[in-house]
Amino acid sequence: MSVKFAVIPAAGLGSRFLPATKAIPKELIPLVDKPLIQYVVEEAYEAGIETVVLVTHAAKSALENHFDVQYELETELEQRNKLALLGIARNTLPAGMNIVSVRQGKALGLGHAVACAAPVVQNNPFAVLLPDVICYQPAQNATAQLVAAYAQHQTSVIALQSVPPSEVHKYGIAGVDEAGKITQLIEKPAVDKAPSNLAVLGRYLFTPRILQALAQTQRGVGGEIQLTDAMQALLQHETMRAATFTGEVHDCGDKLGFLAATLTFAQRHPELGAAFKAQLKQALME
């Protein structure tokens, strides 16, 4: 089966970015000139995804509005002949892509958020993209790599990236054998308990069997239903493969990571990049 669905869990409160996120969803914070979630939706589209399931909560209707038609704005831009801006306003959602929104009524963790999408994805394979993780690889994006691996192996595929030992405790960590099969998954282990330094980076591709595993997963670390725990259970029933991602990965859920991403993306922006580099160089010399 081809992969046509993606789930984007976006129900978190964004408390690490307060006060910016008091009234604005974290996923709408702009990385240079586009909100974080738009980068992720475009990544899914480029990988061949046709339907994105946003998992949100009651205070985040602005996410749905961002991808909807804004008649008043579009009419105003059209009447003023601001056609370039009109095109930008109309193209927040790629042509032919569908956005479906479901609610996560209780904050019970990432695994619970993914399970909330079950009525939409049903018995289909689907990708999961964390919206505060921005990946960059111009040749083939992270989700496209997972889709290609799934087409070859017809089993769940998880994107991994090496992290320093000092950061192992921040991530789900995978053990991987020589054939590229995942043998073990542990959520945020101490470095001496970790099977490797290969971290789950926020891009997944699952067979629908993960939904059965999530339905049986009990609360784990932090009292939440952990996706990593369900993945570990899934290993008892099917092979799960690793896809080592070698492109850029920016943790934009962290203030310092977001600032680093802003510097990187601003320097290669087609319109702003050259001028920004000049200003940055001047600032560093002062």
C-alpha positions as CSV (number, residue, x, y, z in Angstrom):
1,M,0.0,0.0,0.0
2,S,1.2,3.5,-0.8
3,V,1.4,6.1,2.0
4,K,-1.2,8.8,1.7
5,F,-1.8,9.8,5.3
6,A,0.2,11.8,7.8
7,V,-0.5,12.6,11.4
8,I,0.8,15.9,12.9
9,P,0.4,16.0,16.7
10,A,-0.2,19.6,17.6
11,A,-2.2,19.7,20.8
12,G,0.7,20.7,23.2
13,L,0.5,24.0,25.1
14,G,3.9,25.2,24.0
15,S,4.7,26.2,27.6
16,R,8.5,26.4,26.9
17,F,7.8,29.4,24.6
18,L,5.7,31.5,27.0
19,P,4.8,34.3,26.8
20,A,4.8,34.0,23.0
21,T,2.5,31.0,23.1
22,K,0.0,32.4,25.5
23,A,-2.4,33.3,22.7
24,I,-0.7,31.9,19.6
25,P,0.0,28.2,19.0
26,K,3.7,27.3,19.1
27,E,3.3,25.7,15.7
28,L,2.4,29.1,14.1
29,I,5.6,30.8,15.3
30,P,7.3,31.9,12.1
31,L,10.7,30.4,11.1
32,V,11.8,33.4,9.0
33,D,8.6,34.0,7.1
34,K,6.6,30.7,7.4
35,P,5.1,29.1,10.5
36,L,6.7,26.0,11.7
37,I,3.7,23.8,10.8
38,Q,3.7,24.9,7.2
39,Y,7.2,23.6,6.7
40,V,6.1,20.2,8.0
41,V,2.9,20.1,5.9
42,E,5.0,21.0,2.8
43,E,7.4,18.2,3.7
44,A,4.6,15.7,3.8
45,Y,3.2,16.9,0.5
46,E,6.6,16.6,-1.2
47,A,6.6,13.0,0.1
48,G,3.3,12.2,-1.7
49,I,1.0,12.5,1.3
50,E,-2.5,13.5,0.3
51,T,-4.3,13.8,3.7
52,V,-2.8,15.4,6.9
53,V,-4.5,14.8,10.2
54,L,-3.9,17.6,12.7
55,V,-4.3,16.5,16.3
56,T,-5.2,19.7,18.2
57,H,-7.2,20.9,21.1
58,A,-9.9,23.5,21.7
59,A,-7.5,26.5,22.1
60,K,-5.7,25.9,18.8
61,S,-8.3,26.6,16.1
62,A,-5.8,29.1,14.6
63,L,-4.0,26.1,13.1
64,E,-7.0,25.1,11.1
65,N,-7.6,28.7,10.1
66,H,-4.1,29.1,8.8
67,F,-4.7,26.4,6.1
68,D,-8.3,27.6,5.3
69,V,-9.5,30.2,2.8
70,Q,-9.5,33.8,4.2
71,Y,-12.0,35.5,1.9
72,E,-11.7,39.0,3.4
73,L,-7.9,39.0,3.1
74,E,-7.8,37.5,-0.4
75,T,-10.4,39.9,-1.7
76,E,-8.6,42.9,-0.3
77,L,-5.3,41.8,-1.8
78,E,-6.9,41.1,-5.2
79,Q,-8.6,44.5,-5.3
80,R,-5.3,46.2,-4.5
81,N,-3.6,44.1,-7.2
82,K,-1.1,42.7,-4.7
83,L,-1.0,39.4,-6.7
84,A,2.3,38.1,-5.2
85,L,0.9,38.4,-1.7
86,L,-2.4,36.9,-2.9
87,G,-0.5,33.9,-4.1
88,I,1.2,33.5,-0.8
89,A,-2.1,33.7,1.1
90,R,-3.7,31.2,-1.1
91,N,-0.9,28.6,-1.0
92,T,-0.5,27.9,2.7
93,L,-2.0,24.5,1.9
94,P,-0.5,22.7,-1.2
95,A,-2.9,22.1,-4.0
96,G,-4.7,18.8,-3.8
97,M,-3.9,18.2,-0.1
98,N,-6.6,17.7,2.5
99,I,-6.4,18.8,6.1
100,V,-8.5,17.0,8.7
101,S,-8.6,18.1,12.3
102,V,-9.3,15.9,15.3
103,R,-9.2,16.8,19.0
104,Q,-7.0,15.4,21.8
105,G,-9.3,16.0,24.7
106,K,-6.8,15.1,27.4
107,A,-3.1,15.8,27.5
108,L,-2.0,12.1,27.8
109,G,1.1,12.2,25.7
110,L,2.4,11.6,22.1
111,G,1.1,8.1,21.9
112,H,-2.4,9.1,22.9
113,A,-2.3,12.0,20.3
114,V,-1.4,9.6,17.5
115,A,-4.2,7.2,18.6
116,C,-6.7,10.1,18.3
117,A,-6.1,10.0,14.5
118,A,-7.2,6.3,14.2
119,P,-10.8,7.1,12.9
120,V,-9.2,8.9,10.0
121,V,-6.3,6.8,9.0
122,Q,-8.1,3.5,9.7
123,N,-6.3,0.5,8.2
124,N,-3.8,2.5,6.2
125,P,0.0,3.1,6.7
126,F,0.7,6.6,7.8
127,A,3.5,8.9,8.6
128,V,3.9,10.9,11.9
129,L,5.7,14.3,11.8
130,L,6.4,16.3,14.9
131,P,5.8,19.9,14.0
132,D,8.5,21.4,16.2
133,V,11.2,19.3,14.5
134,I,12.2,20.9,11.2
135,C,14.3,18.7,8.9
136,Y,16.2,19.9,5.9
137,Q,17.6,17.7,3.1
138,P,17.0,19.2,-0.4
139,A,17.7,16.0,-2.3
140,Q,15.1,13.9,-0.5
141,N,13.3,15.1,2.7
142,A,13.0,13.0,5.8
143,T,9.4,11.8,5.2
144,A,10.1,11.0,1.6
145,Q,13.0,8.8,2.7
146,L,10.7,6.9,5.0
147,V,8.1,6.5,2.3
148,A,10.7,5.1,0.0
149,A,11.9,2.7,2.6
150,Y,8.3,1.6,3.3
151,A,7.8,1.0,-0.4
152,Q,10.8,-1.4,-0.3
153,H,10.2,-3.2,2.9
154,Q,6.4,-2.8,3.6
155,T,7.0,-2.4,7.3
156,S,7.3,0.4,9.9
157,V,10.3,2.7,9.4
158,I,11.7,5.2,11.9
159,A,14.1,8.0,11.2
160,L,17.1,8.1,13.5
161,Q,20.0,10.4,14.0
162,S,23.2,10.2,16.1
163,V,23.2,12.5,19.1
164,P,26.0,13.3,21.6
165,P,26.0,11.0,24.7
166,S,25.2,14.0,26.9
167,E,21.9,14.4,25.1
168,V,20.8,10.7,25.0
169,H,18.5,11.2,28.0
170,K,16.4,13.7,26.1
171,Y,15.2,11.3,23.4
172,G,13.7,8.0,22.5
173,I,16.7,5.8,21.7
174,A,16.9,2.8,19.4
175,G,19.1,-0.3,19.3
176,V,19.8,-1.3,15.6
177,D,21.3,-4.5,14.3
178,E,23.7,-4.7,11.3
179,A,20.8,-5.4,8.9
180,G,19.2,-2.0,9.8
181,K,16.4,-3.6,11.9
182,I,15.4,-1.9,15.2
183,T,15.9,-4.3,18.1
184,Q,15.0,-2.1,21.1
185,L,13.4,1.2,21.9
186,I,13.7,3.1,25.2
187,E,12.2,6.4,26.1
188,K,14.7,8.9,27.5
189,P,17.1,6.5,29.1
190,A,20.1,7.3,31.2
191,V,23.2,7.2,29.0
192,D,24.5,4.0,30.7
193,K,21.2,2.3,30.0
194,A,20.9,3.3,26.4
195,P,21.4,0.7,23.6
196,S,23.0,3.3,21.4
197,N,23.2,7.0,20.7
198,L,20.7,6.8,17.8
199,A,17.8,9.1,18.7
200,V,14.3,9.0,17.2
201,L,14.2,12.4,15.6
202,G,10.5,13.1,15.1
203,R,9.7,11.3,11.8
204,Y,8.0,8.0,11.8
205,L,6.2,5.8,9.3
206,F,3.9,3.1,10.7
207,T,1.8,0.2,9.6
208,P,-1.7,0.5,11.0
209,R,-0.8,-2.2,13.6
210,I,0.7,0.6,15.7
211,L,-2.8,1.7,16.5
212,Q,-3.6,-1.7,18.1
213,A,-0.4,-1.4,20.2
214,L,-1.3,2.1,21.3
215,A,-4.8,0.9,22.4
216,Q,-3.1,-1.5,24.8
217,T,-0.3,0.8,26.0
218,Q,-0.4,1.8,29.6
219,R,0.9,5.2,30.9
220,G,4.7,5.3,31.1
221,V,7.3,8.1,31.6
222,G,5.6,11.2,32.9
223,G,2.3,9.5,33.4
224,E,1.7,9.7,29.7
225,I,1.0,7.1,26.9
226,Q,4.4,7.0,25.3
227,L,4.7,6.3,21.5
228,T,8.0,4.7,22.2
229,D,6.4,2.1,24.5
230,A,3.9,1.2,21.8
231,M,6.7,0.9,19.3
232,Q,8.6,-1.5,21.6
233,A,5.4,-3.6,21.8
234,L,5.0,-3.5,18.0
235,L,8.5,-5.1,17.7
236,Q,7.0,-8.3,19.1
237,H,4.8,-8.6,16.1
238,E,6.6,-7.1,13.1
239,T,10.0,-5.9,11.9
240,M,10.7,-2.3,12.3
241,R,13.5,-0.7,10.2
242,A,15.8,2.2,10.9
243,A,16.4,5.0,8.4
244,T,19.4,7.1,9.4
245,F,18.8,10.7,8.4
246,T,21.9,12.7,7.5
247,G,20.4,16.1,6.8
248,E,19.8,19.0,9.2
249,V,17.5,18.5,12.2
250,H,16.4,21.5,14.2
251,D,14.6,21.2,17.5
252,C,12.4,24.2,17.3
253,G,10.6,23.2,20.5
254,D,13.6,24.5,22.3
255,K,14.4,28.3,22.3
256,L,18.0,27.8,21.5
257,G,17.3,25.3,18.8
258,F,14.7,27.7,17.3
259,L,17.2,30.5,17.2
260,A,19.8,28.3,15.6
261,A,17.2,27.3,13.0
262,T,16.3,30.9,12.3
263,L,20.0,31.7,11.6
264,T,20.4,28.8,9.3
265,F,17.1,29.3,7.3
266,A,17.5,33.0,7.1
267,Q,21.0,32.7,5.5
268,R,19.7,30.6,2.6
269,H,16.4,32.4,2.1
270,P,16.2,33.3,-1.6
271,E,15.2,36.9,-1.1
272,L,16.7,37.8,2.3
273,G,19.7,35.5,2.5
274,A,22.4,37.7,1.1
275,A,21.4,40.8,3.0
276,F,21.0,38.8,6.2
277,K,24.5,37.3,5.9
278,A,25.9,40.8,5.4
279,Q,24.1,42.1,8.5
280,L,25.2,39.1,10.5
281,K,28.8,39.5,9.4
282,Q,28.7,43.2,10.4
283,A,27.2,42.4,13.8
284,L,29.9,39.8,14.5
285,M,32.6,42.4,13.7
286,E,31.2,45.0,16.1
